[in-house]
Amino acid sequence: MTGTGVPHGAGMRGLLPDRYPTPDFFVCDIFDAIPKDDLATMEHPVFSLSTRPDKRILNYSHNGTEITVTPSVRGLATIHDKDILIFCISQLMAALNAGRAVSRTVTLKAHDLLVATNRETSGDSYRRLRDAFERLAGTRITTNMATGGIEATRGFGLIESWEILRRAKGGRMMSVSITLSDWLFRAVLSKSVLTLSRDYFRLRKPLERRIYELARKHCGRQNNWRVSVDVLLKKSGSASPRRVFRKMLRDMIAAGHLPDYDMTEEPGDMIRFSLRDGVVDAAPRPEAPPLPESAYGEARILMPGADVYALEAEWRAYWVRSGRPRLRSAGAAFLGFVRHKAKGLN
């Protein structure tokens, strides 16, 4: 099986409709809060991929990281419930980058959350939002996953608490207050996050969202990522048998609508994820060499608060579009790209 060969946008027909193609200029998060996800839950399976109430206790162990996820009576928090956390993380990161003080408690308008995550704003959507709050607060995590450079084995809920502050006359929630777990808040303060494509919220299937997270996490430092089907099955958290999981991956490859990345099945039961602007051809082509660690540090100084790995991905895509010119110094070329980008923002 080969790569999709689908032009960017052509596979978008398989996505949910973009419900808000013309952003509301009064909804600040559409522009100020770029979608951000925390690295720990991108790397390891914490959220259920089931579309029905999932009452299983999940146990996961990989390379020294151990996770036990225990559901509440309402079931495990789902990958779609995670939209709430992504929205909160995005708001906090926007505030940090603007130099504003932040706390674990985020107060937001429910309507803004629904719009920013491409959800309908019907009465049923508000009800489902409340159900999601309850699953997030009730799901308990026991893990030694490190956040902010600190490893501690502890138990916690994904959110500590939530409160509907007021309701409209029709009964809809208008404003809610969400207190994140200390574990998740520490990830925000240490900026252990990555930027997501807004099309993430248009992915219909839970597995598509999870696979995109893994591709985004592992392609952050490189132009592509090769992984075995077995490891991908384990890291995805899917409960499907291996043969069914492989079939779902092949369906995703055929559909070709994963944001930013192309998927290719390779011999040896391997899957390759490639940045769409840098898809690997059958004949090997030169790749930009790895960057020295010092380049990341200098990039952070040039663009404080920016996702340096997202900048690296942009630079590598630009290098490919430029015809893959020979580089005397990848670090110097990358920093020149960052300086030009930073100058354009001033």
N, C-alpha and C positions, 0 to 999 in steps of 0.2 A: 504494500500500500504506500502511496506517495503522498506528498503534501497536498494541501487543498487546491492550490492554484486559484483560489477565489480572491478577486480584488477586494481591497478594504471597502466595506460598505455593502458589497454584494450579498454577503451572508447575513447582513443585519435584518433581513426579512424574518429570520428565525427568532428575533428578540421581541420582547414586549414593546409596544408602541412607546415612543417618546411623548409622554403625556403633557409635557410642558416645554415645547420647543422654543417658545418665546418667553424667556425668564421674566418674572415679576421683579422690577427694579426695586421694589420695596421689601423683597425677601433677601436680606443681606447675605444669607449663607450660600445662595446660589453663586455669588461672586467671591465672597471673602473666605469661605471655608471649603477648600478643595478636599474631596473625599480622602480620608486617611484611615488606615487600618493598622492595628498593632502587630508587631512582628511575631510575638509569641503564638497568638491564635491563628496567624497565617501559616506558621510552620507546623503546628501540631493540631490534631483534631479535637475540638472542644464542643462544637455544635452538631446537633443531630441533622442528618440529611433527609429524614423522614418527613412526609407531608401529613402524617397522622400522628396522634399523641404517642410519644416514644417513652416508654416507662423502663427501658433497660438501664442497668448500671454499666457504664463504659469504662474499660480499662485499656490503657495504652502505654507502651514502653518502647523507647527508641533512643539509642546512643546515650543512655544515662538519664534521659528525661522520663519521668513517670507521671501519669495523669489518671485520676479516677474521677469520673463525672457521674454524679448521683442526681436523679430527677426528683422533682416535687410531685405532688399528686396530679398536677396538670401536665406532667411530662417534661422532657428535656427542652432546654432552649434550642431553637432551630437556627439554621443558617440565615433564614429570612429575619428572625428576631435580631440577628446581629446588626441589621441596618441601623437600629437605634444606637448601638455602641459606636458604629462608624460615624454616625451623625454627631454624637457627643464628642468623640475624639477630634473630629474635624473642627468643631466649634472651639474646643480648647486649644488646638494647635494654631488656629487663626488668631486667637487672643494672645497666645504666647509670642507669636511672630510679630504682633503689633505692639508688644511691650506691656500688655495689660495683665493685671493680676488674675489668677485662676484658682479655683478650688475644686474639690471632688464633686460638689453639687452643681449641676448644670440646670438652669431654668430655661425652658424653650416653649415656643408655640407649637402645639401639636400639628397645626396646619402646615407650618414651615417644614417640619420633619417629614410629613407625608409628601410634600411637593419635592423636597430635595432628594428623596429616595424613590421618586417616580411612582408613587402610589396614588390611588384614587382618593378623593376627599369626601367620600360618601359616609353616611352614618355607620355603615358596616365596617368601614376602614378604621374609624375611631374605636369601635368595639374590639377589633382585632389588635389594635395597638395596645389596649389595656391588657388583653390576654398575653401579649408579648412581654409587657412589663412584669407580669406575674411569673411567667416562665423564667425570665432572666433573674429575678430576685430569688426564685425558689430553687433553681439549679445550683448545686454545690460542687465546687471544684476542690480536689485535694491534689497538690502537685508540688514538685520541686523546680518547676520552670523558673528560670531567672528573668526578672524584668529590671531594667535600669542598672544592670550589672550586679544585682543582688540575687543570690539563690537562697531560698528558704522554703522548707516543706511546711505547707500550711493549708487550711481549708477556708473557703470563702465563697460568696455568691458573686455572680458576674456583675450585678449591681447590688448595693447595700440596701437601698430603699427607693421608693418612688411615691409621689403624691400628686394628685390632681388638684391644682390650686383653685380653679374656678370653672364653672360650666356655663355655656350659653343657655338661653331660655329653652332651646330645643333639646337640651340634654347633652350636647356634644362637649367634650373636653376642649378647653381653649388653651390652657397653659399647664404645663407639668414640670415638676422638679424631680430630677433623677440624681441620686448620689452613687457614684461609681465606687467599686471596690478599691481599696488602697493599692492592691496589686496592679490593677489596670491604670490607675492614676499615676503610679510610679513610671509606667511605660510611657505615658504622655510627657511627664516632666523630663524624662531622659531622651525624649524625641525618638524612641524606638518604634517608629511608624514608617509606613510607606504610602505613597500616593496611589490611589486607584483610578481607573478610568470611570467616568460617569456612566458608561454603558454597562458597568457591573450591575447597576440597579435594574437593567433591562433584561438580564439573564433570567429565563423562566425556571430552569431546573436547578434544584439544590446542588447536584453534582457539578454542573457547569460553574456555579459560583465558587465551589471549593477548589476545583481544578484551576480556575483563573487565579485564585489566591496563591496557590502553590507555584504556578508559573511566575507570577509577579514577584514572589519572595525569592525564588531561586534564580531568576534571570536578572536580578538587580545588579549583580556584579559582573555579569557575563552576557554575551550576545545570544547564547542558547543554553539549554539545559537538557541533558539526557538522563532518563530515569527508567528503571525497570517497571513493568506493570505491577509486580509484586510489591515493590516499595511504594509505588503510587497508590495502590489499593490500601496499604497500611496507613499512609500519611493522610489519605483523604477521609478516613473514618467511615467509608462506605460499608454497609452490612451485606452488600451483594456478594454472591459467589464469584470466584475469580473469572469464570467464563462469561458470566453476565456482565461483570465490570468491564472486561475487555470489549464486549459488544457495545457497551455504552460509550467507551472511549472511541471506538471506530465510528459510531454515529456522530460524535462530536467532531471528529476529523472530517467526515463527509459534509456536515453542516457548515463548518468553517466560520462560525460567528463568534468565536471566543475573542473578546476585545484585545487588541494589541499583539496577539501571538498567533502563530500558525502551529499546528500539531502535525507530526509525521510519525507513522509507525515504522520502525526499523527492525532489521533482523535481530534475533536473540530476545524477542519479546520486550523490546525497548520502545520508549516514546521520546521523541525529541520536541522540545518547545523552542521556537525561534521568534525573535522580534519580527513583526510583519515586514518592516523595511529592510530586514537583514536575513531573509529566509535562506537557509543553507541549500545550495544547489547540489546537483549530483556530482559535478566536478568541484573539487575543493577550491576555494578562493581565499585569498589572504584575509585574516581577521586582525583588527586593531589589537596590539599587544596589551597586556594587563597594565593597569595604572599603579604607580608606586603609592604606598599608603600616605605619603606626604601630600600627594595631590588632593586627596579627599579633605585633609585638614585645611589646605589653602583654599579649596572651594568653599568650605564652610565659612571661612573668613570673608571671602568675596561676596557670598550670598547667605548671610546669617539666617538660620531657620529653614533653609531649603533642603529638600531631599537630595543629597548628593548622588545617590545611586540612580535616582530618576534623571538627574542631570547627565550622569554618565551614559544612561540608555539613550537620551536625546542626542548626545554628542556622537555616539557610535552609529546611530541611525543617520545622522547628518553626514558622517564620514562615508557611509555606504552610498548615500545619494550623490556624494561628490565624486564617486568613481573609485573609492578606496585608494587615495593617493598614499605614497610611501611616507611614513612618519619618522623623522629623526628622533623625536621625543614625544611619546604618547602623552606624558604628563604635561608638557608644555602646550601641546595642541589642545588638550582638554581644558586647561586653565585659560587659554586664549578664548575658547568657546564660551566659558563661563563669564569671563570679563565682558565679552561682547553682549551676552544675554543680560548681565547685571546692568550694563550701561543703558540698555534699551528700556529697563524698568524705571530708570531714574528720570 
